[in-house]
Amino acid sequence: MLKARAFPKESMAWALIGLMVVVTTVVYAPGLAGGFIYDDSTFIVGNDAVHVVSTDLSDWAAAAFSFPGGAHQGRWLGMLTFAANHYFNGLDPHAFKLTNLAIHLLNGVLAFLALRALFAWYRDCRGASVDRNFDGAMAAAAIAGLWLVLPINLTGVLYVSQRLEALSTTFVLLGLWLYLRARAIHWRSNGGSWRLWLSLAACTGVGVLVKESAILLPLYAACTEWSLAGTRNADGKPSRTIWILYGAVLALPTLIGLIWLGSWVFGPEAYAHSFDTPQRLLTEARVLVGYIGWTFAPSLDALTLYHDDIEVSRSLFDPLTTLASVACLGALLSIAIWQRKRRPLFSIGVMWFFCGHLLTATIIPLLLAFEHRNYFPSLGLLLAGASVVSLEGGLRRSVPRIFAFVLIGSFYAFTTWMRAQEWSDPVRLVTSEASKRPESPLAQYEMAATLIKAGATQGPTAVEQGLRILDEKRHLNGAGMSYEQALITLTSDAGAPVDPDWYASILKKLRAGPPSSQDTRALQYLNECFANGKCKVDRSFLDEAYAAAMSYPRPSALLYYVHSQYAAFLKNDYVQAEQDLRKSVAMSPFDPGAREALVTILIRSGKRSEAEAVAEQMRSINHFGVLDDAIRDAERQLQKAK
């Protein structure tokens, strides 16, 4: 009889999650027609290495190692999925987005399985104190279903390059599900410890090959362990297996991770920004509070791709919302710790949210806010919210619970569908983003760039409008020199007169702070403009620009490379170019471009034996044929030099 009653409930839970998968597919369908955006141009469109068209191992290896993040990020498995998309469908954004949607739907099912296993173990641990009407399977299906249509998760699906976030979360959710099932068995019988090790070690290991955020899986499991069982088993005794497990998969990796961060986060390979670490930490308090609001009460005006217009917190009182945000987050975390034994599900959800932002909201100098960073943490917020509303208090009867789910789910699904409509067309998207974020340098630049590209079909009016936006918005707080560089190069290409103030503005920005990677690329485009003779101004401008750019401590490998081009091809200073390239190679040893350029400069300097030595070094580190093309080019140059 018991099995007969349990089976329909389980079937209803699967029917609900199946229904939400269908609803999610319908909700996201309009956005599949959109195009590539922002980082997609760097990761995919402009990344020749992922444009794989053959089955050669060297091509696929090159794709795996092609993430443009330097030495401190791998993401090999994620880059391989982009290459697979290109191999089968070319640069068709619909295919890339459809793959992302499939990953998201899979994640929804895995979230359901993980939450169901969590609630089953919760019932075992809590025993008679659990409400007799508590249906773990239906609760898991409801929370996972809401998470599938949650508006803040849209960029994790339709923003193609954020497949890395979604796919790494696939292994996090898989690992949690397997761990919670194994832990429930171990809690009752103290057996099957190998399953605990396998679930965390294997899923974390594979997940970090997609994106480093999967390294947080053991921490999510530890939060669950601490809140539900406190490292004890059903007999009340501490589990030696659990202590050893977390010592190996949490304490040791944490130490290694801190060493890894210390190797680059404050060095030349860090990302240049206009804020320091204390200011970033203060600002992130306000950002996290914003994430909570955007998750539970999303609005079309608040949810956008770009949030680079967020004001930096200079102190606890500048702006005043900083202190309020710090107090709010402190209170939330304190309540979660205080309620750990009474409301463990609430505690788990809150800690999942905080732990999910350890990499992106602390000392790593990334941009301040992106919605896709909440892809897994938003599941924690929904769990905490469900605890308060229904699971560990609040609504007890089935009818109010169903009504609340339908109402909230409909609101989330409709809002996500409206956002998907915005993402259905590139011009519509950038227009929407620019109108929502008039003070966002990224949104305004993307709007201008899209209009200029559209000029090929829409005529000169669109180009003129794009140039006008660039000129009007180049003074925005945080706007890099890409604005002025685009104005200079496009105007020069057209043979029109260039405003001298654009050059002066570039010098002003370079003297105000170290150049970002985008600024460095802008310098590279200016090199080309001067080299081909289209930029008519005196080259002393570039002398001043590079003097400012290179004056800051620890220039990046990319800046050394771009400066070498300026030295070699605009000043004929091969000695300086060689020095720059050797520094670039030392900082980024697997960058084929820098080594190939070094061979060129050495040959031009008459140092053929040294050029051959560089080529030999390339052969020695040519794992899986990643550097085959660069080596062939170097060998052709050497053969020609003979």
Secondary structure as the mmCIF struct_conf table of DSSP 4:
data_model
#
loop_
_struct_conf.conf_type_id
_struct_conf.id
_struct_conf.beg_label_comp_id
_struct_conf.beg_label_asym_id
_struct_conf.beg_label_seq_id
_struct_conf.end_label_comp_id
_struct_conf.end_label_asym_id
_struct_conf.end_label_seq_id
HELX_RH_AL_P HELX_RH_AL_P1 LEU A 2 TYR A 28
HELX_RH_3T_P HELX_RH_3T_P1 ALA A 29 ALA A 33
TURN_TY1_P TURN_TY1_P1 TYR A 38 ASP A 39
HELX_RH_AL_P HELX_RH_AL_P2 ASP A 40 ASP A 40
HELX_RH_PI_P HELX_RH_PI_P1 SER A 41 VAL A 45
TURN_TY1_P TURN_TY1_P2 GLY A 46 GLY A 46
HELX_RH_3T_P HELX_RH_3T_P2 ASP A 48 VAL A 50
BEND BEND1 SER A 54 SER A 54
HELX_RH_AL_P HELX_RH_AL_P3 LEU A 57 ALA A 64
TURN_TY1_P TURN_TY1_P3 PHE A 65 PHE A 65
TURN_TY1_P TURN_TY1_P4 PRO A 68 GLY A 69
HELX_RH_3T_P HELX_RH_3T_P3 GLY A 70 HIS A 72
HELX_RH_AL_P HELX_RH_AL_P4 TRP A 76 ASN A 89
BEND BEND2 LEU A 91 LEU A 91
HELX_RH_AL_P HELX_RH_AL_P5 PRO A 93 ARG A 126
HELX_RH_3T_P HELX_RH_3T_P4 GLY A 127 SER A 129
BEND BEND3 VAL A 130 VAL A 130
TURN_TY1_P TURN_TY1_P5 ARG A 132 ASN A 133
HELX_RH_AL_P HELX_RH_AL_P6 GLY A 136 LEU A 148
TURN_TY1_P TURN_TY1_P6 VAL A 149 VAL A 149
HELX_RH_3T_P HELX_RH_3T_P5 PRO A 151 ASN A 153
TURN_TY1_P TURN_TY1_P7 LEU A 154 LEU A 154
HELX_RH_AL_P HELX_RH_AL_P7 THR A 155 LEU A 158
BEND BEND4 TYR A 159 TYR A 159
HELX_RH_3T_P HELX_RH_3T_P6 VAL A 160 GLN A 162
HELX_RH_AL_P HELX_RH_AL_P8 ARG A 163 SER A 189
BEND BEND5 ASN A 190 ASN A 190
HELX_RH_AL_P HELX_RH_AL_P9 SER A 193 GLY A 207
TURN_TY1_P TURN_TY1_P8 VAL A 208 VAL A 210
HELX_RH_3T_P HELX_RH_3T_P7 GLU A 212 LEU A 216
HELX_RH_AL_P HELX_RH_AL_P10 LEU A 217 LEU A 228
TURN_TY1_P TURN_TY1_P9 ALA A 229 THR A 231
STRN STRN1 ARG A 232 ARG A 232
TURN_TY1_P TURN_TY1_P10 ALA A 234 ASP A 235
BEND BEND6 GLY A 236 GLY A 236
STRN STRN2 PRO A 238 PRO A 238
HELX_RH_AL_P HELX_RH_AL_P11 ARG A 240 TYR A 246
HELX_RH_PI_P HELX_RH_PI_P2 GLY A 247 ALA A 251
HELX_RH_AL_P HELX_RH_AL_P12 LEU A 252 GLY A 262
TURN_TY1_P TURN_TY1_P11 SER A 263 PHE A 266
BEND BEND7 GLY A 267 GLY A 267
TURN_TY1_P TURN_TY1_P12 PRO A 268 GLU A 269
BEND BEND8 ALA A 270 ALA A 270
HELX_LH_PP_P HELX_LH_PP_P1 TYR A 271 ALA A 272
BEND BEND9 SER A 274 PHE A 275
HELX_RH_AL_P HELX_RH_AL_P13 THR A 277 PHE A 296
BEND BEND10 ALA A 297 ALA A 297
TURN_TY1_P TURN_TY1_P13 LEU A 300 ALA A 302
BEND BEND11 LEU A 305 LEU A 305
TURN_TY1_P TURN_TY1_P14 ASP A 308 ASP A 309
HELX_LH_PP_P HELX_LH_PP_P2 ILE A 310 SER A 313
STRN STRN3 SER A 315 SER A 315
TURN_TY1_P TURN_TY1_P15 LEU A 316 PHE A 317
STRN STRN4 ASP A 318 ASP A 318
BEND BEND12 PRO A 319 PRO A 319
TURN_TY1_P TURN_TY1_P16 LEU A 320 LEU A 320
HELX_RH_AL_P HELX_RH_AL_P14 THR A 321 TRP A 338
TURN_TY1_P TURN_TY1_P17 GLN A 339 ARG A 342
HELX_RH_AL_P HELX_RH_AL_P15 PRO A 344 GLY A 356
TURN_TY1_P TURN_TY1_P18 HIS A 357 THR A 360
BEND BEND13 ALA A 361 ILE A 364
BEND BEND14 LEU A 368 LEU A 368
HELX_RH_3T_P HELX_RH_3T_P8 GLU A 371 ASN A 374
TURN_TY1_P TURN_TY1_P19 TYR A 375 PHE A 376
HELX_RH_AL_P HELX_RH_AL_P16 PRO A 377 ALA A 386
HELX_RH_PI_P HELX_RH_PI_P3 SER A 387 LEU A 391
TURN_TY1_P TURN_TY1_P20 GLU A 392 GLU A 392
BEND BEND15 GLY A 393 GLY A 394
BEND BEND16 ARG A 397 ARG A 397
HELX_RH_AL_P HELX_RH_AL_P17 SER A 398 GLU A 422
TURN_TY1_P TURN_TY1_P21 TRP A 423 SER A 424
BEND BEND17 ASP A 425 ASP A 425
HELX_RH_AL_P HELX_RH_AL_P18 PRO A 426 LYS A 436
TURN_TY1_P TURN_TY1_P22 PRO A 438 GLU A 439
HELX_RH_AL_P HELX_RH_AL_P19 PRO A 441 GLN A 458
HELX_RH_AL_P HELX_RH_AL_P20 PRO A 460 LYS A 473
TURN_TY1_P TURN_TY1_P23 ARG A 474 HIS A 475
BEND BEND18 LEU A 476 LEU A 476
TURN_TY1_P TURN_TY1_P24 ASN A 477 GLY A 478
TURN_TY1_P TURN_TY1_P25 MET A 481 MET A 481
HELX_RH_AL_P HELX_RH_AL_P21 SER A 482 ASP A 493
TURN_TY1_P TURN_TY1_P26 ALA A 494 GLY A 495
HELX_LH_PP_P HELX_LH_PP_P3 ALA A 496 ASP A 499
HELX_RH_AL_P HELX_RH_AL_P22 PRO A 500 ALA A 512
BEND BEND19 GLY A 513 GLY A 513
HELX_RH_AL_P HELX_RH_AL_P23 SER A 517 ALA A 531
TURN_TY1_P TURN_TY1_P27 ASN A 532 GLY A 533
BEND BEND20 VAL A 537 VAL A 537
TURN_TY1_P TURN_TY1_P28 ARG A 539 ARG A 539
HELX_RH_AL_P HELX_RH_AL_P24 SER A 540 ALA A 549
TURN_TY1_P TURN_TY1_P29 MET A 550 SER A 551
BEND BEND21 TYR A 552 ARG A 554
HELX_RH_AL_P HELX_RH_AL_P25 ALA A 557 PHE A 569
TURN_TY1_P TURN_TY1_P30 LEU A 570 LEU A 570
BEND BEND22 LYS A 571 LYS A 571
HELX_RH_AL_P HELX_RH_AL_P26 TYR A 574 MET A 587
BEND BEND23 SER A 588 SER A 588
TURN_TY1_P TURN_TY1_P31 PRO A 589 PHE A 590
HELX_RH_AL_P HELX_RH_AL_P27 PRO A 592 ARG A 604
TURN_TY1_P TURN_TY1_P32 SER A 605 GLY A 606
HELX_RH_AL_P HELX_RH_AL_P28 ARG A 608 SER A 620
TURN_TY1_P TURN_TY1_P33 ILE A 621 ILE A 621
HELX_RH_3T_P HELX_RH_3T_P9 HIS A 623 GLY A 625
TURN_TY1_P TURN_TY1_P34 VAL A 626 LEU A 627
HELX_RH_AL_P HELX_RH_AL_P29 ASP A 628 ALA A 641
#
